[in-house]
Amino acid sequence: MIDIKMKKLEGQIDAAIKSIRSDESVKLFSITKRINKKTPLQVFEGAKRFGKDRFYWMNAERTLTITGVGATITIEAEKDRYHQTETVWKQILNEAWIENEYSSIPATGVVAFGGMEFDPLKPKTELWKKFKTSQFYIPEMMVTEFMSDYFFTINIFIHKEDCPADIADKIYEQEKAFFFSESFTPEHIEIIQKEEIEPIKWKQTVDDATEVMKKKKVEKIVLARELRLRFNQEVNIPQVLKKLNDTQSNSYIFAFESGGDCFIGATPERLVKLEKNNLLSTCLAGTAPRGKTEEEDKQIGYELLHDKKNREEHEFVVKMIKDALLKTCTDVEMPKEPVLHPLKNLQHLYTPVTGVLSKGFSIFDVVKNLHPTPALGGTPTEESLAFIREHELLDRGWYGAPIGWVDSNDNGEFAVAIRSGLIQGDSASLFAGCGVLADSDPEMEFEETRIKMLPMLNVLGG
């Protein structure tokens, strides 16, 4: 076995087996090793032959990419999803045997990747039937690329009566099968049907929201809508990921499969990043298109920085995120003014927020306090969510919700799953939302959501 001699591996497995207590039936055994270059996207493509769900994650800085396949353990939660997920995750780590010489590298060792619904109180529809309220996978096999170094992790259950040599052979065979190379074959995807879901009703809902705000009951309500697509063939997920990687700089690229459906996107919005106890969150709200020329682009950016509606929308988010982080962090800091955050099709107002996570809190506590931000829900939170729950024409499912990963080395990162779509064979639903204020114009808000759908629409042949 490359880099890990079989005898050494057998010794590690033997020690893990001997550690199984009499009251335990099995133990999670996790082993990570450094490998030669294995492009995570190619690994994702090749893993299709296993017939198991896959996940993919690339951070916005392009320094970290993760691909996983299968689920050794699935953590699901319905009620009190943050606390329940954290409790199970801690229990798994306490009981696991982890062999990882590279624990200083994020997303190595035991990693759980997943997400959750935007609003568990909103009735679930058929569209999201394959996705749980909260769902995290600890993959069977995983490749991590970090700063051009590559690592491979296998997670497997061992039993007290197992033979170390047999388990070592099994791990070796799994690794060999996992890295069986397959060439990437692009396919020509064409949209043969496009349906805006109830656009007239949606614009009327925007009008209704403005009337509520004029009565001073709510300051801001975020409304989302759906575009349904049908294609000439089944969508090639790796091909879509490659196009997103190539075209959507400064964005998180993600894909999460569940029962064959795939939630996929390129989101610019970080919710929280944690390295040990150092925390980074970002305020991203206020949107404008990119210009066709450099001069036009600068002018649009200047107008965005000085636009009253967009600055108000951004300040809602800044205040909420700062207040949320003060509940779990010390040394919370942020600049006084936002800057521009340019993407391929859009530009946003951007303010970073840093802090130090206080003892006794976890990344799940931070996610709970941050979700939903005013950029995805509105403000005040409960009142805006109540309006969305009653009036929005969409089951958001995982759209707009936290999606990300945590590892056994006290690292993790969650993004807000916007600029995304749910792919189901030869069909897809794309989602986009906008912040509605008291003086919002329904036609302009509809146009904003259309622009926000462009990143996904473009890579799907639109």
N, C-alpha and C positions, 0 to 999 in steps of 0.2 A: 504494500500500500504506500503510495507516494507520501513522503515526509513523516509517516507514522508507521513504524514497524509493527508487524502483526503481534509480536510478543509483548511489546509495550502496550498495545491496545488491549490485548487479552488481560494484562495485569491491571489496567484501569477498570475494565469491566468486572474482573474478579473482585476488586476492592469495593466496587459499587454493589455487587451482589451480596457480599458479606455484610454490607451496611444495612441491608433490608431487615427491619425489625420483625419480631414474631407476629406483631399485630398488623403488619403490612403485607399485602399480597403482591404488589408490584412497585417499581420505582422508575421515575423518568430518568433516563440516561441521556445526557446531551454532550456531544463532542464537537469541537470546532478546530479546524486546521487551516493553515494557509495553503493556497493553491495557485497554480499558474493562471494566467488570464482566462477568464470565462465570462464573456459579456452577459450580464444579467438578462438582457432582452432576448438573446439567443437561447439562454437557458429557459426562459419563460415560453418561448416558441416550442422548444423540444419537449417540455414537460407536458404538452397537450396529450401525448400518447399514453400518459398514465391514467387519463380519464378522471382526474381529480381536480378540485378547485385550486386555482392559483392566485397569488397576489403579487403586485409589483408596486414599488415606491421609489421615486427619485426626488431628492430634495431640491429646493429652488436654486441652491448654489451649485448644484451638479457635483457635489463632493461625496454623496452617499446614494447608493442604489441597492435595493433589496428585492430579491425574487424568491418566493417560496411556493411550495407545492404540497397539497394534502394537509391534513390536520391530525397531528398526534393527540392534541387536546383541543377541544372547542369550549370556550368560556361564553355562556349565554346568560343573559339577565333580563328579566321583565320589569320587576319592581325594584326601586332603589338601585338603579343600574350601575351608578358610579361606585357606590359602596360595595355592592355585591361583586362587581368585577374585580375591584381592588382586593377584596378579601380572598377570593379564589386565587388570584394571581400571586399574592403573598404566600398562600398555602403551598402552591405549586413550587415556588422557589425554595421554600423552607424544606421541602421533602425531596427535591431533585438532586441528582448527582451531576455536577457540571464540570466538564473538562474543557477549559478554555484558557490557553496561554496568552490570549490576545484581549483580555478583559478591558484594556485601555481603549480598544477600538469600539465605537458605537455600533449597535445592531449586530453584535456577535454574542455567542452564548445562547441562552434561551430568549427568544423574542416572541412577543404576542403582537399580531397585527390585526386591525379590525376597525370597527366603527359602530355607529348607533343611529337610531331614528332622530330626525329633527324634533319631533314632538310626539311622545308616546301616547298622549291623550287624544290625538287626532285619529279617527277611525281608519284602520288599514284597508286598502283596496287590493284588488287582484294584481295590480301593477307591481307591488312590492312583496308579494306573498312568499318569495324565497329568501327574504332578508328578515332577520330577527330584530327585536327592539334594540338589543345590544349584542354584538357577536364578535369575538376575537379568536383567531387561530394561533396555536403554536404549531408551526409547520413540521411535516415529517422531514423535509430537506430544504435547505435554504442556502443561497449564495448572496454574500454581501460584498459590494465593491465600495471601498473607502479610500479616497485619495490615490486611486490607481493601484491599490493593493486589493487582493481578492481572498475571500475566506469562505469555507464551506462548513455548514453545520448539519448534523443529523441528530434528530430527537427520536428516541425509541424507548419503549417500555421493556424492562427486564424483570424476570421473576427469580425467586430464591432458588428454584431448582434448575435454572438455566446453566448451560455449559459456556464458559467464557469464549472458548474457541468457536463455538457455533454462532454466538452473537457477533463476534469479530468477523466471521465469514459473511454473515448476513449484512453487516454494515458495509463491507467491501463490495458485495454484489449490488447493494442499493446505490452506492456511489458510482459504480461503473455504469449502471443503467441510467442514472440521472444525467450523466455527462455524455451519453451517446449523442453525437452531433447530428443535427438536421439543418439543412440549408433554409434560409429565410426566402420564401417565395411570395413576392408582392402580387396582389390581385386587384383587378379594376372594379371598384365598388361604385355603383350608380344608384342614386335615389330615384325610385320610380313612383313614389307617392309622398306627399308632404301635407300635413294637416295641422294648422294652428288650432289648438283646443279652445273653443268658445271665446274668440277675441273680443266680440262685442260685449259679452257678459263680463269679461275681465276688465275692460275699460270702464264699465259701469261700476264695478267693484272699486276701482281707483276713485271714481267720483264719490262713492259712498264713504270711502275712507277719508277723503278730504272734508266731507261734511261733519264726520265725527271729530276731526281735528279742529275744525272751525268752532266747535262747541267746547274746545279746550279740554276734552276728555283724554286725548292722547296727543303726543307731540309728533310721533313718527310711526308709520306702519310699513313694513316691508311686504310687498306682494309678489308672488312668484307665479309663473305660468309654464305650460308644457307645449312643446312642439313634437308631434309624432311623425316618425319617418319609417318608410319601408324601402328595402333595397332589392336589387336584382339577385342577390345571393346572401348567404350567411356572412356576417361581418367577421373579418379576420382581426382579432383583438391585437396580436403583436404588431400588425401593420398600422393600426390606429395609434398604438403606443409609440411606435417609431416616428410617425408624423408629428405627434404631440411633442416628443423629445426634440425634434428638428425645428419646430416652429414656435414653441411656447417657452421662450427664455424667461427667467425670473419667476417660474411657476413650479409648483409641485406636480409631478406626473404620477397618477395612481390608477390602479385597477384592482378590483376586489370581486372575485367570482363567488357565487353562492348558488348551488344547484344548477349550474350552467348559465345563469344570467350573470351579467358583468356590469358592475358600476364603475365607471371610468371617467377620468377628467384631467384637466390641467388648471389647478387653482392657484391664484397668486396669494391667497390669504392664509398666512400662518396663524394658528390659534395660540400655540405655546410650544417652545422648545426647551428641553431640560437637559443640562449636562452636569451630572452630580446634583449640586443644589443651585447652580446658576441658571437663571430663567430668562427667556426672551419671549415677549409677545409683540404683536404688531397691530396697529390700527390702520385699516385699509378701507376707506369709504370716501365717496366722491369720485365720480367717473366722467371721463370725456373721451372721444375718439382720438386716434392719432392723425396727424396731418399728412397730406400727400407729399409735401415738401418739407425740408428742414425748417424753413422760415414759418410756414403754416403751423407746423408741429409746435414750435416754440410759442407762437401766439396762442394756440389752443391751451397749452400748458399754463401760460401766464393767466389766461382767463379762468382756468380751473382753480388756480391758487387764490384768485380774488373773487370767485363766484359765491354769493351769499348763501344760496341753497346748499351747494356742495360743502362749503365750510361749516355750516350748521350741522349737516349730516355727519361730517367728520368729527366735529366736537362732541356730538352725542356718543360716538364710539370711544373717543379718547377718555372722556370722563368715566364711562362705564368700566372700561378695562382697567384704568388706574384704581378705581374704587374696588373692583373685584380682586386685584392683585394685593391690595393692602390687607385683605383678609388672611392671606396665606404667606406673604412675603415681607421681608425688610429691604431697606435700601432701594425702594422703587424710584426709578428715574426715567425721565423722558425729555426730549427737546421741546422748546416752547412752540415752534412752528412746524407744520408738516412740509414734506418735500414731495416731488413728483416720483411716482413709481411707474416707469414705462413698460408696457407689454407690446406684443405685436400689433394688436388691433385697438387696444385701449390704453389709457393712462389713468392712474388713480392718485389720490392724496394718501400719503404714507407717514406714519409716525411710529418709531420703534419704542418699546417700553422694556426696561430691564429690572431685575430684582433678584433677591436671594431667597430661596425657598426656606421657610422656617421649619425647625425640627417638628416632627409629628405630622407633617402634611406630605401629600404625594401629588404626582402629576394629575391623578384623577380628581383630586380636590380642586385643583386649578381649573381643569376642564369644566367641572361642574359649575364653578363660579362664573366662568366666562361665557358659557353657552346658554342661550344664544346671545351674541353681541347685538347691539342696535343695528349693525350693518345687515343682519339676517332676520331679526325679529322686529325690532322697533323700540320705542321708549314711551312711557314706562313698559317694562318687559311684560308683566302679567296682562295689562290691558291690551297691548298690541297683539300678544299671542291669542288672547280670547277672540279678538276680531278675526285674526287669521284662521283660527280653528272653525269659526262659524261661517265665514264668507269666502275664503280662498277656494278656488275651483280645482284644487290639486292636493293629492296625497304626496307630500314632499318625500316621504320615506327617508333615505339617507342624504338626499340633497340638502345642502346648507348645514349639515350636521358635522360633528367632529369625526375625523377619520385619521388613523395614524398608527403608531407602534410604541411599545415600551420594551426595554431589555433588562436582563438580569444584572446589569452594571450601573443601574440608576440613571439611565439615559432614556429619552423618549422624545417624540415630536408628534404634534397633532396639527392638521390643517383643517380649514373650513371647506367642505366639499361643494364648492361652487364651480361654474364653468364645466359642467359635468353632464353625463347622460347615462341612462340605463339601457344596455344593449341586450336584446333577447333574440338570438338567432339572426333572422333577416329583418328585424325591426328594432327601433330605438326610440326612446323618449329623451329629448333634451330639455333642460330646465334653466331658467334664468329669473332673477327677481330685481326689484328696484325699490329704493326708499321713497315712500310717498309722504309728502308734507302737505300742509294746509293749502298751499298755493300750487300744488302739482297739476300738470296738464296730462290727461289720460293718453293723448296721442304721443306726447313726448316721452312718457314713461314706457309706452309700448315700444317705441323706437329704441329706447335704451336697452330693454330686454332683448330686442332683436340683435343689437350690436353685441351684447354679452353672449349670445348663442353662437356667434361666428367662429370662435376657435374650434368648437366641437363640430359645427356644421361643415367647416372647410376640410377637416381631416376625414369626414365621412362622405366626401364627394359632392358637397353642396356649394 
